[in-house]
Amino acid sequence: MRHLAQVQQDEITEHAMLRLLAVQKTEYTWVVLPNPTEIVLDKTLADLGYAPQSLVMVDLSDTQDIQHLEDALPWVLQMISEYLTKGLSPTSLQEEAERAEQWRQSLTLRDQELGRRTLELEARRDQIQELEKNLQENKDKLEGSSPQAKVIPKDSPASDESA
């Protein structure tokens, strides 16, 4: 796991120590360690090649063995270049995250409203189809049950015969 650490020296043994200050959780997420851990190394500061108080990036195994150690200056400069030169602050990032969350919630509410309206329209369509079906059945019953009256025009010869 990748850590930001500060190089220190054990005053008794004069061995180099790494004080772990922060840990990388994801590619863009770091967590400051509330209780920094110290790792005592088998090397002196001279063997390690860093001055006391230097910041380093250290990759540790699960057993706290050092897998890779490098100067943190390039990383710090990259963070400044990417985030601090553009006027991004933790406050502005938090405000942007809150706006995004409000937007997401608004979209969720709109989606729920559209879903509700869709269900209402489907229910109304089903009701209309049922009413049309009932109307057609009633019409068919009325046409089938009433005697067909034969309409004979007055001017036709059939009307003269009946007189």
N, CA, C and O atoms as a DFTB+ gen file, in Angstrom:
652 C
 N C O
     1  1       0.843      -1.164       0.000
     2  2       0.000       0.000       0.000
     3  2       0.896       1.236       0.000
     4  3       1.935       1.264       0.659
     5  1       0.482       2.251      -0.743
     6  2       1.297       3.470      -0.900
     7  2       1.030       4.438       0.252
     8  3      -0.114       4.679       0.639
     9  1       2.124       4.983       0.783
    10  2       2.046       5.921       1.911
    11  2       2.910       7.144       1.633
    12  3       3.899       7.083       0.902
    13  1       2.507       8.247       2.234
    14  2       3.359       9.421       2.314
    15  2       4.002       9.339       3.695
    16  3       3.309       9.186       4.701
    17  1       5.323       9.441       3.736
    18  2       6.022       9.265       5.013
    19  2       7.082      10.354       5.180
    20  3       7.526      10.987       4.222
    21  1       7.460      10.537       6.433
    22  2       8.515      11.490       6.768
    23  2       9.705      10.691       7.307
    24  3       9.546       9.823       8.166
    25  1      10.891      10.997       6.792
    26  2      12.099      10.315       7.234
    27  2      12.529      10.910       8.579
    28  3      12.594      12.129       8.738
    29  1      12.820      10.036       9.535
    30  2      13.293      10.468      10.848
    31  2      14.436       9.547      11.269
    32  3      14.752       8.571      10.588
    33  1      15.047       9.879      12.403
    34  2      16.138       9.056      12.903
    35  2      15.840       8.666      14.341
    36  3      15.475       9.500      15.170
    37  1      16.005       7.382      14.615
    38  2      15.866       6.899      16.001
    39  2      17.105       7.386      16.742
    40  3      18.232       7.049      16.379
    41  1      16.884       8.179      17.777
    42  2      18.014       8.798      18.472
    43  2      18.856       7.789      19.245
    44  3      20.035       8.038      19.496
    45  1      18.286       6.681      19.618
    46  2      19.038       5.689      20.389
    47  2      19.878       4.815      19.460
    48  3      21.086       4.679      19.655
    49  1      19.247       4.230      18.460
    50  2      19.964       3.303      17.569
    51  2      20.572       3.996      16.352
    52  3      21.400       3.414      15.651
    53  1      20.159       5.241      16.104
    54  2      20.563       6.014      14.940
    55  2      20.126       5.378      13.620
    56  3      20.642       5.710      12.552
    57  1      19.167       4.460      13.719
    58  2      18.596       3.876      12.505
    59  2      17.565       4.837      11.934
    60  3      16.961       5.632      12.654
    61  1      17.383       4.744      10.640
    62  2      16.361       5.563       9.977
    63  2      14.978       5.014      10.322
    64  3      14.796       3.812      10.516
    65  1      14.012       5.928      10.393
    66  2      12.613       5.550      10.643
    67  2      11.753       6.261       9.603
    68  3      12.094       7.340       9.120
    69  1      10.643       5.635       9.277
    70  2       9.645       6.270       8.417
    71  2       8.395       6.490       9.245
    72  3       7.825       5.553       9.804
    73  1       7.988       7.726       9.313
    74  2       6.748       8.068      10.021
    75  2       5.655       8.168       8.961
    76  3       5.644       9.105       8.162
    77  1       4.732       7.202       8.955
    78  2       3.674       7.156       7.945
    79  2       2.636       8.225       8.267
    80  3       2.018       8.207       9.331
    81  1       2.454       9.163       7.323
    82  2       1.573      10.304       7.542
    83  2       0.206      10.148       6.872
    84  3      -0.809      10.589       7.412
    85  1       0.184       9.520       5.697
    86  2      -1.062       9.365       4.945
    87  2      -0.990       8.083       4.131
    88  3       0.095       7.587       3.830
    89  1      -2.155       7.552       3.780
    90  2      -2.230       6.316       3.015
    91  2      -3.155       6.528       1.819
    92  3      -4.183       7.198       1.919
    93  1      -2.769       5.943       0.694
    94  2      -3.569       6.041      -0.517
    95  2      -4.617       4.932      -0.506
    96  3      -4.279       3.753      -0.408
    97  1      -5.913       5.322      -0.610
    98  2      -7.008       4.346      -0.601
    99  2      -7.409       3.947      -2.015
   100  3      -7.617       2.768      -2.301
   101  1      -7.517       4.939      -2.896
   102  2      -7.782       4.692      -4.319
   103  2      -6.843       5.593      -5.103
   104  3      -6.027       6.301      -4.513
   105  1      -6.948       5.573      -6.409
   106  2      -6.028       6.355      -7.233
   107  2      -6.029       7.841      -6.853
   108  3      -4.979       8.484      -6.858
   109  1      -7.215       8.390      -6.523
   110  2      -7.307       9.813      -6.219
   111  2      -7.770      10.088      -4.793
   112  3      -8.194      11.202      -4.487
   113  1      -7.694       9.095      -3.924
   114  2      -8.159       9.284      -2.553
   115  2      -7.061       8.921      -1.569
   116  3      -6.513       7.819      -1.586
   117  1      -6.762       9.884      -0.713
   118  2      -5.774       9.692       0.339
   119  2      -6.428       9.976       1.673
   120  3      -7.350      10.786       1.762
   121  1      -5.950       9.308       2.714
   122  2      -6.461       9.526       4.063
   123  2      -5.273       9.849       4.966
   124  3      -4.289       9.112       5.015
   125  1      -5.390      10.967       5.675
   126  2      -4.354      11.329       6.642
   127  2      -4.513      10.403       7.841
   128  3      -5.615      10.235       8.365
   129  1      -3.425       9.815       8.264
   130  2      -3.469       8.896       9.408
   131  2      -3.534       9.700      10.703
   132  3      -2.635      10.496      10.973
   133  1      -4.579       9.509      11.509
   134  2      -4.711      10.297      12.738
   135  2      -3.610       9.975      13.748
   136  3      -3.202      10.835      14.529
   137  1      -3.145       8.754      13.726
   138  2      -2.052       8.332      14.610
   139  2      -0.932       7.770      13.737
   140  3      -0.893       6.570      13.467
   141  1      -0.026       8.637      13.299
   142  2       1.046       8.165      12.411
   143  2       1.839       7.004      13.019
   144  3       2.181       7.005      14.201
   145  1       2.108       6.040      12.184
   146  2       2.867       4.860      12.587
   147  2       4.333       5.049      12.200
   148  3       4.638       5.641      11.165
   149  1       5.222       4.547      13.028
   150  2       6.646       4.642      12.716
   151  2       7.189       3.255      12.422
   152  3       6.906       2.289      13.130
   153  1       7.965       3.184      11.372
   154  2       8.615       1.935      10.986
   155  2      10.120       2.147      11.115
   156  3      10.683       3.031      10.470
   157  1      10.760       1.350      11.936
   158  2      12.214       1.451      12.119
   159  2      12.872       0.584      11.047
   160  3      12.500      -0.571      10.841
   161  1      13.857       1.171      10.372
   162  2      14.562       0.464       9.308
   163  2      15.895      -0.063       9.822
   164  3      16.381       0.363      10.870
   165  1      16.469      -0.979       9.088
   166  2      17.766      -1.542       9.439
   167  2      18.911      -0.679       8.909
   168  3      20.075      -1.055       9.041
   169  1      18.601       0.459       8.317
   170  2      19.611       1.314       7.703
   171  2      19.726       2.617       8.484
   172  3      18.797       3.029       9.179
   173  1      20.874       3.250       8.356
   174  2      21.046       4.596       8.920
   175  2      20.561       5.604       7.870
   176  3      20.307       5.244       6.721
   177  1      20.440       6.848       8.277
   178  2      20.030       7.876       7.326
   179  2      21.003       7.981       6.159
   180  3      20.599       8.191       5.016
   181  1      22.281       7.832       6.460
   182  2      23.294       7.907       5.396
   183  2      23.098       6.774       4.395
   184  3      23.207       6.984       3.187
   185  1      22.805       5.563       4.899
   186  2      22.574       4.417       4.007
   187  2      21.292       4.622       3.194
   188  3      21.216       4.229       2.029
   189  1      20.292       5.238       3.817
   190  2      18.998       5.435       3.163
   191  2      19.090       6.500       2.068
   192  3      18.422       6.399       1.039
   193  1      19.923       7.524       2.297
   194  2      20.108       8.553       1.280
   195  2      19.137       9.714       1.380
   196  3      19.003      10.482       0.428
   197  1      18.460       9.861       2.500
   198  2      17.530      10.977       2.690
   199  2      17.881      11.713       3.972
   200  3      18.365      11.119       4.936
   201  1      17.633      12.997       3.968
   202  2      17.889      13.825       5.151
   203  2      16.714      13.696       6.120
   204  3      15.606      13.349       5.712
   205  1      16.958      13.978       7.410
   206  2      15.849      13.968       8.366
   207  2      14.763      14.964       7.941
   208  3      15.070      16.028       7.403
   209  1      13.537      14.628       8.177
   210  2      12.343      15.414       7.857
   211  2      11.976      15.378       6.372
   212  3      11.003      16.021       5.978
   213  1      12.707      14.663       5.551
   214  2      12.361      14.549       4.133
   215  2      11.042      13.797       3.989
   216  3      10.725      12.899       4.769
   217  1      10.282      14.192       2.966
   218  2       9.044      13.464       2.647
   219  2       9.346      12.462       1.546
   220  3      10.010      12.779       0.559
   221  1       8.849      11.252       1.731
   222  2       9.052      10.185       0.752
   223  2       7.728       9.472       0.486
   224  3       6.803       9.495       1.298
   225  1       7.678       8.844      -0.676
   226  2       6.570       7.953      -1.013
   227  2       7.097       6.546      -0.796
   228  3       8.170       6.192      -1.284
   229  1       6.342       5.753      -0.067
   230  2       6.797       4.399       0.233
   231  2       5.657       3.417      -0.049
   232  3       4.517       3.622       0.368
   233  1       5.994       2.356      -0.761
   234  2       5.046       1.267      -1.001
   235  2       5.385       0.154      -0.024
   236  3       6.503      -0.360      -0.010
   237  1       4.395      -0.211       0.798
   238  2       4.592      -1.248       1.814
   239  2       3.782      -2.482       1.479
   240  3       2.684      -2.400       0.928
   241  1       4.347      -3.627       1.823
   242  2       3.602      -4.881       1.682
   243  2       2.646      -5.004       2.869
   244  3       2.645      -4.160       3.764
   245  1       1.852      -6.039       2.867
   246  2       0.922      -6.267       3.980
   247  2       1.661      -6.500       5.300
   248  3       1.108      -6.276       6.376
   249  1       2.905      -6.948       5.208
   250  2       3.699      -7.194       6.419
   251  2       4.588      -6.002       6.767
   252  3       5.511      -6.127       7.571
   253  1       4.309      -4.841       6.157
   254  2       5.038      -3.594       6.408
   255  2       6.473      -3.615       5.891
   256  3       7.304      -2.830       6.349
   257  1       6.772      -4.489       4.957
   258  2       8.089      -4.486       4.318
   259  2       8.091      -3.442       3.204
   260  3       7.107      -3.287       2.482
   261  1       9.208      -2.728       3.076
   262  2       9.307      -1.692       2.041
   263  2       9.516      -2.359       0.693
   264  3      10.461      -3.123       0.497
   265  1       8.611      -2.053      -0.235
   266  2       8.735      -2.574      -1.589
   267  2       9.366      -1.543      -2.519
   268  3      10.089      -1.888      -3.453
   269  1       9.075      -0.259      -2.242
   270  2       9.616       0.807      -3.078
   271  2       9.647       2.097      -2.260
   272  3       8.730       2.379      -1.490
   273  1      10.705       2.867      -2.438
   274  2      10.874       4.118      -1.700
   275  2      11.380       5.164      -2.685
   276  3      12.338       4.919      -3.418
   277  1      10.729       6.347      -2.702
   278  2      11.167       7.413      -3.603
   279  2      10.877       8.770      -2.979
   280  3      10.039       8.889      -2.085
   281  1      11.570       9.777      -3.454
   282  2      11.381      11.145      -2.991
   283  2       9.954      11.588      -3.326
   284  3       9.458      11.291      -4.413
   285  1       9.295      12.289      -2.413
   286  2       7.911      12.721      -2.606
   287  2       7.807      14.047      -3.344
   288  3       6.705      14.464      -3.701
   289  1       8.935      14.723      -3.583
   290  2       8.886      16.033      -4.224
   291  2       8.156      16.014      -5.569
   292  3       7.300      16.873      -5.782
   293  1       8.440      15.092      -6.484
   294  2       7.696      15.091      -7.758
   295  2       6.187      14.915      -7.548
   296  3       5.379      15.541      -8.234
   297  1       5.828      14.073      -6.612
   298  2       4.401      13.850      -6.331
   299  2       3.760      15.128      -5.775
   300  3       2.668      15.504      -6.199
   301  1       4.430      15.794      -4.831
   302  2       3.908      17.029      -4.245
   303  2       3.760      18.095      -5.329
   304  3       2.740      18.783      -5.373
   305  1       4.746      18.243      -6.196
   306  2       4.671      19.232      -7.272
   307  2       3.542      18.903      -8.254
   308  3       2.867      19.803      -8.755
   309  1       3.345      17.633      -8.520
   310  2       2.242      17.226      -9.396
   311  2       0.894      17.592      -8.765
   312  3       0.000      18.075      -9.462
   313  1       0.739      17.369      -7.463
   314  2      -0.512      17.721      -6.770
   315  2      -0.748      19.231      -6.843
   316  3      -1.870      19.678      -7.076
   317  1       0.298      19.999      -6.644
   318  2       0.170      21.456      -6.728
   319  2      -0.244      21.855      -8.143
   320  3      -1.147      22.670      -8.328
   321  1       0.420      21.279      -9.129
   322  2       0.124      21.605     -10.519
   323  2      -1.303      21.227     -10.910
   324  3      -1.983      22.002     -11.581
   325  1      -1.757      20.059     -10.504
   326  2      -3.081      19.578     -10.904
   327  2      -4.222      20.226     -10.147
   328  3      -5.295      20.431     -10.714
   329  1      -4.021      20.551      -8.892
   330  2      -5.147      20.988      -8.068
   331  2      -5.048      22.424      -7.567
   332  3      -6.056      23.131      -7.535
   333  1      -3.895      22.856      -7.189
   334  2      -3.795      24.157      -6.542
   335  2      -3.588      25.311      -7.513
   336  3      -3.895      26.455      -7.176
   337  1      -3.076      25.038      -8.710
   338  2      -2.890      26.115      -9.673
   339  2      -4.191      26.470     -10.386
   340  3      -4.256      27.497     -11.062
   341  1      -5.212      25.655     -10.250
   342  2      -6.489      25.897     -10.911
   343  2      -7.516      26.510      -9.969
   344  3      -8.687      26.651     -10.323
   345  1      -7.081      26.865      -8.792
   346  2      -8.002      27.488      -7.849
   347  2      -8.933      26.499      -7.172
   348  3      -9.934      26.899      -6.578
   349  1      -8.621      25.233      -7.252
   350  2      -9.441      24.232      -6.578
   351  2      -9.056      24.181      -5.111
   352  3      -7.881      24.074      -4.760
   353  1     -10.051      24.259      -4.281
   354  2      -9.808      24.140      -2.843
   355  2     -10.708      23.033      -2.318
   356  3     -11.675      22.654      -2.979
   357  1     -10.406      22.522      -1.161
   358  2     -11.298      21.502      -0.589
   359  2     -12.736      22.005      -0.475
   360  3     -13.679      21.234      -0.654
   361  1     -12.907      23.293      -0.179
   362  2     -14.255      23.849      -0.063
   363  2     -14.962      23.854      -1.412
   364  3     -16.127      23.468      -1.507
   365  1     -14.259      24.290      -2.454
   366  2     -14.898      24.325      -3.772
   367  2     -15.196      22.914      -4.272
   368  3     -16.225      22.682      -4.907
   369  1     -14.304      21.980      -3.987
   370  2     -14.563      20.591      -4.369
   371  2     -15.758      20.023      -3.612
   372  3     -16.563      19.290      -4.186
   373  1     -15.879      20.354      -2.337
   374  2     -17.019      19.895      -1.539
   375  2     -18.318      20.500      -2.063
   376  3     -19.334      19.812      -2.161
   377  1     -18.282      21.791      -2.400
   378  2     -19.479      22.436      -2.951
   379  2     -19.879      21.798      -4.273
   380  3     -21.065      21.591      -4.530
   381  1     -18.906      21.489      -5.103
   382  2     -19.192      20.846      -6.385
   383  2     -19.770      19.450      -6.171
   384  3     -20.687      19.043      -6.883
   385  1     -19.245      18.726      -5.206
   386  2     -19.773      17.396      -4.886
   387  2     -21.209      17.501      -4.386
   388  3     -22.047      16.665      -4.723
   389  1     -21.498      18.524      -3.584
   390  2     -22.866      18.719      -3.087
   391  2     -23.808      19.075      -4.226
   392  3     -24.939      18.591      -4.267
   393  1     -23.352      19.925      -5.163
   394  2     -24.189      20.253      -6.331
   395  2     -24.466      19.008      -7.162
   396  3     -25.586      18.802      -7.631
   397  1     -23.455      18.189      -7.341
   398  2     -23.638      16.951      -8.113
   399  2     -24.626      16.021      -7.412
   400  3     -25.452      15.388      -8.070
   401  1     -24.549      15.935      -6.102
   402  2     -25.477      15.088      -5.352
   403  2     -26.905      15.622      -5.448
   404  3     -27.845      14.839      -5.588
   405  1     -27.083      16.946      -5.375
   406  2     -28.418      17.534      -5.522
   407  2     -28.965      17.272      -6.917
   408  3     -30.149      16.974      -7.076
   409  1     -28.122      17.379      -7.911
   410  2     -28.524      17.114      -9.285
   411  2     -28.938      15.647      -9.436
   412  3     -29.939      15.342     -10.085
   413  1     -28.159      14.743      -8.830
   414  2     -28.485      13.317      -8.898
   415  2     -29.833      13.045      -8.234
   416  3     -30.647      12.290      -8.766
   417  1     -30.071      13.652      -7.080
   418  2     -31.337      13.464      -6.384
   419  2     -32.495      14.025      -7.203
   420  3     -33.569      13.426      -7.259
   421  1     -32.276      15.180      -7.838
   422  2     -33.308      15.775      -8.680
   423  2     -33.649      14.848      -9.849
   424  3     -34.821      14.647     -10.168
   425  1     -32.626      14.291     -10.479
   426  2     -32.857      13.356     -11.583
   427  2     -33.591      12.107     -11.108
   428  3     -34.447      11.576     -11.817
   429  1     -33.256      11.641      -9.916
   430  2     -33.934      10.470      -9.366
   431  2     -35.415      10.769      -9.144
   432  3     -36.272       9.946      -9.464
   433  1     -35.716      11.957      -8.591
   434  2     -37.120      12.341      -8.381
   435  2     -37.865      12.465      -9.709
   436  3     -39.007      12.021      -9.828
   437  1     -37.221      13.062     -10.698
   438  2     -37.855      13.182     -12.026
   439  2     -38.116      11.810     -12.624
   440  3     -39.174      11.571     -13.206
   441  1     -37.160      10.918     -12.482
   442  2     -37.316       9.563     -13.003
   443  2     -38.482       8.857     -12.310
   444  3     -39.276       8.178     -12.960
   445  1     -38.580       9.018     -11.002
   446  2     -39.695       8.412     -10.261
   447  2     -41.019       9.010     -10.712
   448  3     -42.000       8.283     -10.869
   449  1     -41.063      10.330     -10.924
   450  2     -42.298      10.994     -11.375
   451  2     -42.695      10.497     -12.761
   452  3     -43.870      10.230     -13.014
   453  1     -41.719      10.374     -13.661
   454  2     -42.020       9.848     -15.001
   455  2     -42.520       8.408     -14.928
   456  3     -43.433       8.026     -15.660
   457  1     -41.932       7.625     -14.060
   458  2     -42.393       6.245     -13.875
   459  2     -43.826       6.199     -13.373
   460  3     -44.631       5.391     -13.837
   461  1     -44.140       7.078     -12.414
   462  2     -45.505       7.133     -11.881
   463  2     -46.490       7.554     -12.971
   464  3     -47.562       6.961     -13.101
   465  1     -46.131       8.576     -13.754
   466  2     -47.007       9.035     -14.832
   467  2     -47.201       7.946     -15.885
   468  3     -48.301       7.767     -16.406
   469  1     -46.151       7.239     -16.187
   470  2     -46.253       6.151     -17.160
   471  2     -47.240       5.091     -16.673
   472  3     -48.073       4.611     -17.442
   473  1     -47.144       4.731     -15.400
   474  2     -48.085       3.750     -14.847
   475  2     -49.517       4.267     -14.876
   476  3     -50.440       3.507     -15.170
   477  1     -49.715       5.545     -14.577
   478  2     -51.055       6.133     -14.631
   479  2     -51.611       6.098     -16.047
   480  3     -52.773       5.748     -16.256
   481  1     -50.775       6.464     -17.022
   482  2     -51.220       6.441     -18.413
   483  2     -51.563       5.028     -18.872
   484  3     -52.545       4.831     -19.587
   485  1     -50.777       4.063     -18.476
   486  2     -51.063       2.672     -18.838
   487  2     -52.373       2.213     -18.211
   488  3     -53.156       1.508     -18.847
   489  1     -52.611       2.615     -16.961
   490  2     -53.867       2.249     -16.296
   491  2     -55.050       2.911     -17.003
   492  3     -56.079       2.266     -17.208
   493  1     -54.923       4.176     -17.375
   494  2     -56.003       4.865     -18.100
   495  2     -56.248       4.223     -19.459
   496  3     -57.394       4.046     -19.871
   497  1     -55.160       3.874     -20.161
   498  2     -55.311       3.220     -21.459
   499  2     -56.059       1.898     -21.306
   500  3     -56.928       1.572     -22.115
   501  1     -55.718       1.139     -20.265
   502  2     -56.419      -0.126     -20.015
   503  2     -57.896       0.117     -19.718
   504  3     -58.753      -0.641     -20.172
   505  1     -58.197       1.175     -18.954
   506  2     -59.590       1.503     -18.646
   507  2     -60.347       1.870     -19.921
   508  3     -61.474       1.421     -20.131
   509  1     -59.726       2.683     -20.766
   510  2     -60.373       3.092     -22.020
   511  2     -60.617       1.880     -22.907
   512  3     -61.686       1.756     -23.504
   513  1     -59.636       0.984     -23.001
   514  2     -59.809      -0.220     -23.811
   515  2     -60.943      -1.081     -23.264
   516  3     -61.717      -1.649     -24.035
   517  1     -61.045      -1.180     -21.957
   518  2     -62.119      -1.951     -21.334
   519  2     -63.467      -1.299     -21.608
   520  3     -64.441      -1.988     -21.910
   521  1     -63.528       0.028     -21.505
   522  2     -64.779       0.736     -21.810
   523  2     -65.170       0.570     -23.274
   524  3     -66.344       0.361     -23.583
   525  1     -64.197       0.661     -24.176
   526  2     -64.484       0.452     -25.605
   527  2     -65.013      -0.950     -25.851
   528  3     -65.947      -1.141     -26.630
   529  1     -64.426      -1.913     -25.198
   530  2     -64.864      -3.299     -25.348
   531  2     -66.297      -3.459     -24.840
   532  3     -67.127      -4.085     -25.498
   533  1     -66.582      -2.886     -23.660
   534  2     -67.940      -2.968     -23.108
   535  2     -68.938      -2.245     -23.996
   536  3     -70.048      -2.734     -24.204
   537  1     -68.560      -1.089     -24.522
   538  2     -69.432      -0.332     -25.405
   539  2     -69.750      -1.126     -26.669
   540  3     -70.894      -1.156     -27.124
   541  1     -68.733      -1.762     -27.224
   542  2     -68.943      -2.570     -28.436
   543  2     -69.848      -3.758     -28.131
   544  3     -70.720      -4.099     -28.930
   545  1     -69.640      -4.392     -26.971
   546  2     -70.502      -5.521     -26.591
   547  2     -71.946      -5.065     -26.411
   548  3     -72.869      -5.742     -26.862
   549  1     -72.145      -3.933     -25.762
   550  2     -73.502      -3.397     -25.568
   551  2     -74.148      -3.044     -26.904
   552  3     -75.334      -3.298     -27.113
   553  1     -73.367      -2.460     -27.799
   554  2     -73.874      -2.105     -29.126
   555  2     -74.294      -3.365     -29.876
   556  3     -75.353      -3.401     -30.502
   557  1     -73.441      -4.411     -29.807
   558  2     -73.761      -5.667     -30.488
   559  2     -75.021      -6.302     -29.902
   560  3     -75.842      -6.850     -30.638
   561  1     -75.175      -6.229     -28.581
   562  2     -76.368      -6.777     -27.938
   563  2     -77.619      -6.028     -28.372
   564  3     -78.642      -6.642     -28.673
   565  1     -77.539      -4.700     -28.404
   566  2     -78.689      -3.886     -28.805
   567  2     -79.078      -4.159     -30.252
   568  3     -80.262      -4.268     -30.571
   569  1     -78.101      -4.266     -31.107
   570  2     -78.395      -4.540     -32.515
   571  2     -78.961      -5.934     -32.690
   572  3     -79.805      -6.152     -33.559
   573  1     -78.520      -6.872     -31.890
   574  2     -78.996      -8.253     -32.008
   575  2     -80.348      -8.479     -31.354
   576  3     -81.084      -9.358     -31.803
   577  1     -80.711      -7.745     -30.334
   578  2     -81.949      -7.997     -29.602
   579  2     -83.133      -7.206     -30.136
   580  3     -84.258      -7.677     -29.971
   581  1     -82.980      -6.073     -30.748
   582  2     -84.119      -5.298     -31.243
   583  2     -84.483      -5.765     -32.640
   584  3     -83.608      -6.024     -33.466
   585  1     -85.824      -5.876     -32.909
   586  2     -86.241      -6.315     -34.254
   587  2     -85.853      -5.263     -35.276
   588  3     -85.928      -4.059     -35.032
   589  1     -85.453      -5.744     -36.382
   590  2     -85.060      -4.854     -37.454
   591  2     -86.332      -4.287     -38.079
   592  3     -87.126      -5.012     -38.679
   593  1     -86.500      -3.035     -37.933
   594  2     -87.669      -2.386     -38.535
   595  2     -87.342      -2.074     -39.977
   596  3     -86.305      -1.498     -40.308
   597  1     -88.285      -2.485     -40.830
   598  2     -88.072      -2.238     -42.238
   599  2     -88.644      -0.868     -42.551
   600  3     -89.827      -0.620     -42.318
   601  1     -87.843      -0.006     -43.060
   602  2     -88.275       1.335     -43.392
   603  2     -88.689       1.345     -44.855
   604  3     -87.912       1.020     -45.753
   605  1     -89.931       1.725     -45.056
   606  2     -90.437       1.784     -46.429
   607  2     -90.752       3.238     -46.726
   608  3     -91.527       3.863     -46.003
   609  1     -90.178       3.769     -47.753
   610  2     -90.455       5.158     -48.078
   611  2     -91.910       5.334     -48.501
   612  3     -92.497       4.399     -49.046
   613  1     -92.511       6.499     -48.268
   614  2     -93.911       6.779     -48.578
   615  2     -94.176       6.766     -50.066
   616  3     -95.278       6.424     -50.495
   617  1     -93.226       7.117     -50.829
   618  2     -93.450       7.213     -52.276
   619  2     -93.283       5.878     -52.985
   620  3     -93.442       5.812     -54.204
   621  1     -92.975       4.841     -52.277
   622  2     -92.721       3.558     -52.923
   623  2     -94.059       2.866     -53.214
   624  3     -95.055       3.178     -52.561
   625  1     -94.107       1.943     -54.170
   626  2     -95.330       1.232     -54.514
   627  2     -95.800       0.336     -53.355
   628  3     -96.995       0.054     -53.266
   629  1     -94.943      -0.099     -52.504
   630  2     -95.332      -0.963     -51.401
   631  2     -96.209      -0.212     -50.441
   632  3     -97.063      -0.814     -49.790
   633  1     -96.024       1.108     -50.327
   634  2     -96.853       1.881     -49.397
   635  2     -98.250       2.060     -49.949
   636  3     -99.182       2.254     -49.168
   637  1     -98.447       2.004     -51.293
   638  2     -99.755       2.136     -51.888
   639  2    -100.559       0.869     -51.695
   640  3    -101.779       0.936     -51.543
   641  1     -99.920      -0.267     -51.697
   642  2    -100.600      -1.550     -51.572
   643  2    -101.191      -1.706     -50.184
   644  3    -102.245      -2.322     -50.031
   645  1    -100.557      -1.178     -49.204
   646  2    -101.055      -1.360     -47.862
   647  2    -102.226      -0.419     -47.575
   648  3    -102.933      -0.628     -46.589
   649  1    -102.455       0.584     -48.377
   650  2    -103.524       1.520     -48.137
   651  2    -104.763       1.026     -48.645
   652  3    -105.789       1.696     -48.529
